[in-house]
Amino acid sequence: APTRPPTPFPSRSPTPQPTPAPTRPPTRSPTREPTPAPTSNDGEDEIFDVIIVGGGWSGVSALEWLVSRGVTSVRLLEARDYLGGRSRTVNDVFVDGLSTELGSAWIYENTELQDIIDDLGINFGVIDYNNNWQYLGLYAGEGDFNTDDDEGVAWQDNDVASKLSASEKQLLLQSEWEDWFAPFVEQEQRELAQRGEDASIESVMEQYFQRWTLPEGNRYRQFIETMVHSQLEIEHAGDVRDLSTRSVGSSLNECIFCGSDHYMSVEGGGFDRLIAGLLQDVDIDRFVELQQTVTQVDYQDNVIRVTTTSTNNDNEEQVHRSRFVLVTVPLGVLKANTINFVPQLPFFKRSAISYMGYGTLNKCILFWETSQSSWWPSEQVLNLIQNDDEEPWTTFFNDRALDNGGHYILTAWMGGNKAVREEDRSDDEIVETVLQNVRTMFGNSVPDPTSFIVTRWGQDPFSRGSYSFVPIGTRSIGGVRRDLARPVSNKIWFSGEATDDFYGTAVGAHRSGQRAAQDILELL
């Protein structure tokens, strides 16, 4: 391998100043006179001002926005038996009083949702990135880690993972990652932009491996593959084969480990409490219908007809009528064409739906009710470096270190195509793999978990995945997102995380719902 010259890149860009918190619109603005619901002349049911399709974060934020401003002729239709969509909280499953998040898990600093959490006094855990990687534990799995190097770091070849020392972590994280790999990707990103081209993250990784002769089994290559999965495939829910270097490449060398994120799977936490707090002044029984799957939106006449099928086993079909419709269902549902639009959506809308990437992120949550905890890690995040870059379930969050009340919970995360493939395995098979990785890190004395939960968001018919990502070939991703949100015939609006610049988050979904509701309100 060629000897590397001194790094031509800065080790890290200066820490940016914190972004000021966006001004949160008032929860309650002065109300206007309620809009009287128009009635039909042919004896059919009420004609609503607005029908909202979908009760995830975008839908509930739009509902709250409209009702708080005096719109009473509104109906939200949700296929599930709960509100929140991909923010799915289950309580008292492992421990009484403990919230467990199956989908959304994080709230971000300086956002309006964090403001609401603070106002309501909802609890959360904190992962602090301002500690020079101390939050992260790295474990080297079995195999040949190319110990013949010139850095003087000994890597053992055995059947049990060894926790990397502070000097080993520094070599990999600050030298290999921050000084070499991340700047290499960023430089490729700039050159691609200059040529008007794009490439997958995977192809840029291969260029790097070839440039520095890092064959399979080399410890640097294994480390990079592990970190890319943790930082990109899990972060964006997309596979390295599909992720756009031009769009996400720079994030590797930004100060992404500054500030803190807030974790909702804690005692007294939970997205369900947040949604309940947001809707505390909204009459749910009046404005929301659960277990109503929308199958058709017919907007060819002035009055839009929305057809639903009941999901509570009776399959009863209903037709709801409205002046305006806000569609907030996940992008995966739009891609699957499970809602029939009459007439079909215009070309710009169908193209945006087709073009935008949509990925899957799953969890395997393990709970131990035991005092045999001498093996328990102290770091908040754990990465197991394996020989095979296709090895699943190698990134873990230590819920106990995230202020969850002292309970022994590890959450394994899996994103991208590997997450999709894992959904075809049984729960027991997945738990066996995850537990094997835990024992690789901490030894065979680790007992079987007391209980567990495995998610399968890709197989969920009402989400068909987790959230959107930017695919290869992006030239104007902002334009694509605007086309996703752009109304059709001034009758149908679209919102959701995929339409917002803060995509892939509950925050982005919340903002998009308010934005669409405000647009519709101006026409009422």
Secondary structure, DSSP 8 states (H G I E B T S, - for coil): -----S-SS-SS--------------SS------------SSS-S-EEEEEEE--BHHHHHHHHHHHHTT--SEEEE-SSSSSBTT--EEESSSSTTBEEESS--EEETTSHHHHHHHHHT---EEEE--STTTTEEEEE-SS------SS------SSS-EE--HHHHHIIIIIIIIIIIHHHHHHHHHHHHHHT---BHHHHHHHHHHHTT--TT-HHHHHHHHHHIIIIIHHHS--TTTBBHHHHGGGGTS-TTSSEEEE--SBT--HHHHHHHHTTTS-HHHHEE-SEEEEEEE-SSSSEEEEEEETTTT--EEEEEEEEEEE---HHHHHTT-SEEES---HHHHHHHHHSEEE-EEEEEEEE--S--TT---SSEEEEE-S-TT----EEEEGGGGTSSS-EEEEEEEETHHHHHHTTS-HHHHHHHHHHHHHHHH-TT----SEEEE--GGG-TTTSSSEEE-BTT-S-HHHHHHHHHS-BTTTEEE-SGGGSTTTTSHHHHHHHHHHHHHHHHTT-
